[in-house]
Amino acid sequence: DETARAALLLGAPRHEAVYDFGGFPPALSALRYDAPGDPALAERLGQTLALPVVEHGGLDHGIWTALRYLIPAADVPVIPLTLTPHASPAQLMALGEQLQGLGADGVLVLGTGSITHNLRLLMRSAVTGTAAGDGVPEMPESAAFRRWFAERSAARDWPALAAYRAQAPHATLMHPTDEHLLPWYVAAGAGGRDHAPLRIHEGVTFGCLGMDAYAFGPQAGALQDALAHADARADTPADAPAAAS
C-alpha cells in the first residue's frame, strides 16, 4: 500500500526490478532492469537522514523505467529512497537539504514522478490517442499547472512551491494524490535554495501526464546548455557544412 509505507533506504548489494503496477500491456512486465546497490553508502546515508536501511524491496517502476534510458547498462550503483506520501513538501525539501554536497562525491540525486498526474483522466484520454499518447491535445488545466510550476521554480518561490496544493491552479485535479510530485522536493532540497530549479525538458502525453524534467543545484545551468547543444546538433542535417574555426 503506497499510502502506508514508511520512509527508508534500500541497501541491498543488488536490486531487482519490481512490477508494482497493473492494467498495462504485458510487455512492460517483461522488461528487465537489475542494478547493483552500494550497502556502505546506503548505511552512511541512513545515518545522515536518520532513516532505516533494509535489503528487501527492489527497484520500483518509478526508478527503473527512468534508469533504463539514463543508464541502459545498469552498471551504476543505485540506492532507492522510499518516501511516505504523508510528508509535506517542506519536510521533503528539508530532507533533501541533508543530501547537499553528495555531488562532490559523484552521487546523483534523482527524483522521478510526473509534474501532472491524474490516472483517471489519463485512461479517459487514452481512448482517443495512440498507445504512446500522441494525438491528444493538452488539457488547459495541465498547461496552467505546468506553467505555474515552472515560473515559481525559476523565481525560487519556495513558499509557493511548498504550498502548491493551495496556490497552484487546478492542483487537486492535476494531483489527486501527492506521491508523483513529492520526489521533486527532495531533489530540489539537494540542489539548494540558492539555485533555481531549471526546466530542461517540457512535454505532456495523453493530454494530462506532464513529462517535464528539472535540473537542480549549481550544475543545472551547465546541463541545460549541454542539452540545448545536443538538440541543436541533432537538428543539424548530416550533410550541412561544418563551421570554420
N, C-alpha and C positions, 0 to 999 in steps of 0.2 A: 504494500500500500504506500504509494508515493507521498501521501499526505501525512503519514505517521512516522516516517523514518527519521532517525536522528543523524546529526552531522557527524561524519567520521572520515578517516583516511584509509585507503586500501594499500597495504604494504606487502602484498604477495610478491614473490620473485618473478611470477609470470601471471598475466591476466588473460582470460578467455572472453570472447565477445558474448554478451548476454542479449537474447532476443526477447526483450520485455515489451512486446507490442503485439497487437492483433488487428485483423481486418485489412491487412495489406497484402500485396502479391507475394506468393510463396517464395519467389526468387530472392526476396530480401533476407529470408531466414537461411538461405544457402550461402550467403556471403560470409567470409571468414576474416577476422582481424584479431589475432592474438599477439599481444605486445609484452615485452619484458617490463618488470617493475624495478624498483630500487628500494629495498627494505630499509637500508641505512638512512637514506634521505627521508623516507616516509616517517621513520621514528624521530628524526630531527624536526620535521615539520609538525609532527604530533605534539612535541614538547613546546614548540613555538606557539601553536594555536590552541594548546590545551585541549586537544581532541583525541579520542581513542583511535588506535591503529589496529585494523583487523586484516586477516589474509583472505577471507572469502568475500565474494561479491561480484567479481568480474567487471568487464567494461560495459557500461550502459550504452544503449544505442546512441544517446546524445554525444558520447565520446567517440565511439569507433566509426560512426558514419562520417564525421569530420576528419578524423585522422587517416582514413583510407585515402583521402585526397592530399592531405598535407604531408603525410609520411607513409607512402604506399608500401615501403619495405618493412614497416612495423619493426624497426630495429632501434628505436629510441625509447628509453625507459619512460613509463607513464605512472603517475601517482594520482589515481582518481580521488577527488574530494567530493563526497556526497553532502548535500545541503538539506536542512529542514525547511520546508516551504513556510513554516510559521515564523521564520526570522524576517525582520523588516529590512528594506533596502539599506537603511542607515546602519543596521547591525552588520550586514554583509559587507558594506564598504569598510567598516572598521576591521572586520576580519581580513579583508584583502590588504588593508594597510600594513598588517603584520607580515605580509609577504613581500613588501618593498625591498629591493636590493637583491632578490633572487636572480635577476637578470645578469648581474655581475658574475654569478656562479654558473651561467649557462642554462638557467632554468626558465622555461617559458610558462607563464600563467595563461591558460586558455579557458575561456568560458564559452559554452555553447548553449544554444537555445533559439529563440526567434523574437525579433523585435515586435512582431504582432503574431498572435497565435490563438485562433478560435477554431477548434477541430470541427465543431458542428457546422460553422459557416464553410469551412474548407470542404467537407464532404458534400455539402449542397452545391458548391461551385464546381466540384469535380465532375458533376453530371454534364456540365456544359462545355468543359475543356478537354484537352488531351490528357494522356496519362502523366505527362510532365507538368501539367498545369498551364500550358500555353493556351492562348485564345480567350482567357478570362480577364476582362478589364478589372483594374484595381478598384476596390470599394473606396468611395470618398473618405469613409471613416478611417480606413487603413492608411491612406495617404496623409491625412491630417495628423494621425498619431505619429507616423514615422517622421514627418517634417518637424513636429514639435520636439520629438526626442533628439533629433539631430541638432536643432537650433539650441536647445537647452544644454546639450553636451558641448557644443562649440563655445558657448558662453560660460562654461564651467559653473552653471547654475545648480550646484549640488543640492540646495534645499528643495528646489522644484523637482529635480530628478528623484530625490528620495520620497517626495510626496506625489509622485506621478499619478497615483491612483485617484487623487483628489483634484489634480491640476491638469493632467494631460487630457486632450479631447478624446472622447469615446474610449476611455481607459478600460472600463469594465467589459465593453463589447470586444475590444481587441485582446484583452487578457481576462477571461472569466476567472482564471486562477493564475497565480503569480509564477509558478515554477519554471516557465520557459523564459522568463526575463530576469529572474534573480541572479543567475551566474554573471550577468553583465556587471553587477555592482561589485562582485568580488574582484573581477579583472580591473574595473575602474579604480578600486581602492589600491590594488597592487601597483597601478600606474602612477598614483599620487595625485593629490588635489591640485598641485601646481600645473599639471599638464592637462590640457583639454582633450577629451576623447575625440578622435577624428573618425568620421565615417569614411572608410576607404573603399567600400563597395555598397551599392544600393540596388535593391531588386525586390520583387514580390512575385509569388506564384499562387495559382488558384485564387487570385484576386484579394487574398487576405492574409497570406502567410509571408510576413516580412523576412527577407533574406539579407538584410543589411549586415555588414561586418564593420567592426570598430577596432581601432588600434589605440593603445594606451601607453602613457609614460613618455620618457624622453626620446624613445626610438620611433614614436608614432609618425612624426613628420617624414623621417627618412623612409619608412615603409610605404607611406603614401606616395612619395616621389618615385620610389622604385617600381611600384605597381603601375603608376602612370606611364613611366618609361617603358615598361614591359608591354602595356596596352598599345602604346604608340608604335612599338616595333612590330607587334602582331598585326596592326592595321596597315603597315607598310608593304606594298606589293613586293614579291620576291625579286622582280626584275627592275626595281627602282634604282636609280643611280646612287652611289654612295656619296655622302657629303665630303667635300675636300677638307683636309686638315692642314 
